[in-house]
Amino acid sequence: MKIGICTLQRFGGDLSANVHFHSLVLDGVFDEAGDFTLITAPTLDEMETLTRTIAERIARMCERRALDEDHHDELALL
């Protein structure tokens, strides 16, 4: 079980619409007995793999949406 707190912020400092989340997440987990176990940070290789995977998926999504005339501007995001 991971413990975290997440709040939704709807406006920026100038009252413009700026919907985003603020999250606080622990670097570990509590087991069923209530004991906390620290989780080690990801390695550089794991971070590179994750970043590459996310970038590839976003590019594929933009390519799919660019074919739809309602989202033709997403081609520029590639």
C-alpha positions as CSV (number, residue, x, y, z in Angstrom):
1,M,0.0,0.0,0.0
2,K,1.4,3.4,-1.0
3,I,0.5,6.5,0.8
4,G,0.1,9.8,-1.0
5,I,-1.8,13.1,-0.9
6,C,-3.1,14.7,-4.1
7,T,-4.9,18.1,-4.4
8,L,-6.4,19.7,-7.5
9,Q,-5.5,23.3,-8.2
10,R,-7.8,25.0,-10.7
11,F,-6.3,28.5,-11.0
12,G,-2.9,30.1,-11.3
13,G,-1.8,33.1,-9.3
14,D,-3.4,35.5,-11.8
15,L,-6.7,33.6,-11.6
16,S,-6.2,32.1,-15.0
17,A,-7.5,28.6,-15.6
18,N,-4.6,26.4,-14.9
19,V,-5.8,23.0,-13.8
20,H,-3.1,20.8,-12.4
21,F,-2.4,18.4,-9.5
22,H,0.0,18.8,-6.5
23,S,1.1,15.4,-5.2
24,L,3.0,14.2,-2.2
25,V,4.1,10.6,-2.4
26,L,6.2,8.6,0.1
27,D,9.4,6.9,-1.1
28,G,8.2,3.6,0.2
29,V,5.3,1.4,1.2
30,F,3.6,0.3,4.4
31,D,2.9,-3.4,4.7
32,E,-0.1,-5.0,6.3
33,A,1.5,-4.9,9.7
34,G,2.1,-1.1,9.4
35,D,5.8,-1.4,8.9
36,F,7.4,1.1,6.4
37,T,9.8,-0.2,3.7
38,L,11.9,2.3,1.8
39,I,11.9,1.9,-1.9
40,T,15.2,2.6,-3.7
41,A,15.4,5.3,-6.3
42,P,15.3,4.1,-9.9
43,T,18.7,3.7,-11.7
44,L,19.7,5.9,-14.6
45,D,19.1,3.1,-17.0
46,E,15.5,2.6,-15.6
47,M,14.9,6.4,-16.0
48,E,16.2,6.4,-19.5
49,T,14.0,3.4,-20.5
50,L,10.9,5.1,-18.9
51,T,11.6,8.4,-20.6
52,R,12.1,6.7,-24.0
53,T,8.9,4.7,-23.6
54,I,6.9,7.8,-22.6
55,A,8.3,9.8,-25.6
56,E,7.5,7.0,-28.0
57,R,3.9,6.6,-26.8
58,I,3.3,10.4,-26.9
59,A,4.7,10.5,-30.5
60,R,2.4,7.6,-31.5
61,M,-0.6,9.3,-29.9
62,C,0.1,12.6,-31.7
63,E,0.5,10.8,-35.0
64,R,-2.8,9.1,-34.6
65,R,-4.6,12.3,-33.6
66,A,-2.9,14.2,-36.5
67,L,-4.9,12.0,-38.9
68,D,-8.1,13.3,-37.4
69,E,-9.0,16.7,-38.8
70,D,-10.2,17.8,-35.3
71,H,-6.6,17.4,-34.0
72,H,-4.5,18.3,-37.1
73,D,-2.5,20.8,-35.0
74,E,-1.0,18.0,-33.0
75,L,1.3,17.2,-35.9
76,A,3.3,20.2,-34.9
77,L,3.9,18.6,-31.5
78,L,6.0,15.9,-33.1
